[in-house]
């Protein structure tokens, strides 16, 4: 994991807290966020698979990558929760970074934005 601006990780943690109904400490590390989210995913996959699918769709993660993780887990007996959590966090960080990069605050009014 490359170094991220702290506000980006905090924004991703806040988003995960709201959408996945988890409790995340202030100034959470990437590893701890991944662990907390992985625990929540395990519960969702076991008890409410439809909600899990909905949240993946809403997060806009690659369906193929999730399938690969699940297939690998089934074949090897590996835990799929952390890799899926990492995928969700990475996708959210991509969205946050993209919004920050393409922000158009420098334009004076709505008319010039067109």
C-alpha positions in Angstrom: 0.0 0.0 0.0 1.5 3.3 -1.0 1.3 6.3 1.3 -2.0 8.2 1.0 -2.9 11.6 2.2 -4.5 11.0 5.6 -7.7 12.9 4.8 -8.4 10.5 1.9 -8.1 7.4 4.2 -10.2 9.2 6.8 -12.8 10.0 4.2 -12.9 6.4 3.0 -13.2 5.2 6.6 -16.1 7.6 7.2 -17.8 6.3 4.0 -17.3 2.7 5.1 -18.7 3.5 8.6 -21.8 5.0 7.1 -22.5 2.4 4.4 -21.3 -0.8 6.1 -22.6 0.1 9.6 -19.2 -0.3 11.3 -17.5 1.6 14.0 -14.1 3.1 12.9 -11.8 4.9 15.3 -10.5 8.4 14.4 -7.1 8.3 12.6 -7.6 4.6 11.7 -4.8 2.9 9.8 -5.3 1.2 6.5 -4.7 -2.2 8.0 -7.2 -1.6 10.9 -9.8 -0.3 8.5 -9.3 -3.4 6.3 -9.6 -5.7 9.4 -12.8 -4.0 10.6 -14.4 -4.1 7.2 -13.4 -7.7 6.7 -15.1 -8.7 9.9 -18.3 -6.9 8.7 -18.1 -8.6 5.3 -17.9 -12.0 7.0 -21.1 -11.3 8.8 -22.8 -9.9 5.7 -21.8 -12.8 3.5 -23.0 -15.3 6.1 -26.2 -13.6 7.2 -27.3 -11.2 4.5 -25.8 -12.0 1.1 -28.3 -9.7 -0.7 -27.1 -6.7 1.3 -23.5 -7.7 0.6 -24.2 -7.8 -3.2 -26.0 -4.4 -2.9 -23.1 -2.8 -1.1 -20.6 -4.2 -3.7 -22.8 -2.7 -6.5 -23.0 0.6 -4.7 -19.3 0.7 -4.1 -18.8 -0.1 -7.8 -16.1 -2.7 -7.3 -15.1 -5.0 -10.2 -17.5 -8.0 -10.2 -14.8 -10.1 -11.9 -12.2 -9.3 -9.2 -14.7 -10.3 -6.5 -15.5 -13.5 -8.3 -11.7 -14.3 -8.6 -11.3 -13.7 -4.9 -14.2 -16.0 -4.0 -13.1 -18.7 -6.4 -9.5 -18.6 -5.0 -10.9 -18.8 -1.5 -13.0 -21.8 -2.4 -10.1 -23.5 -4.1 -7.5 -22.8 -1.5 -9.5 -22.4 1.7 -8.1 -18.9 2.1 -10.1 -16.2 3.8 -11.9 -14.0 1.1 -12.9 -11.2 3.5 -9.7 -9.2 3.7 -9.0 -9.2 0.0 -12.6 -8.1 -0.7 -12.3 -5.4 2.0 -9.0 -4.2 0.4 -10.8 -4.1 -3.0 -13.6 -2.0 -1.5 -11.2 0.4 0.2 -9.1 0.8 -2.9 -12.1 1.6 -5.0 -13.3 4.1 -2.6 -9.9 5.7 -2.4 -9.9 5.9 -6.2 -13.2 7.7 -6.2 -12.0 10.2 -3.5 -8.7 10.8 -5.4 -10.5 11.3 -8.7 -12.9 13.8 -7.1 -10.0 15.8 -5.6 -8.0 15.7 -8.8 -10.8 16.9 -11.1 -12.4 19.4 -8.7 -13.5 22.5 -10.6 -13.6 25.1 -7.9 -11.5 27.5 -9.9 -14.4 28.4 -12.3 -16.2 31.6 -11.3 -19.8 30.6 -12.1 -22.0 27.8 -13.4 -22.3 29.3 -16.8 -18.5 28.9 -17.4 -18.6 25.3 -16.2 -20.4 24.4 -19.4 
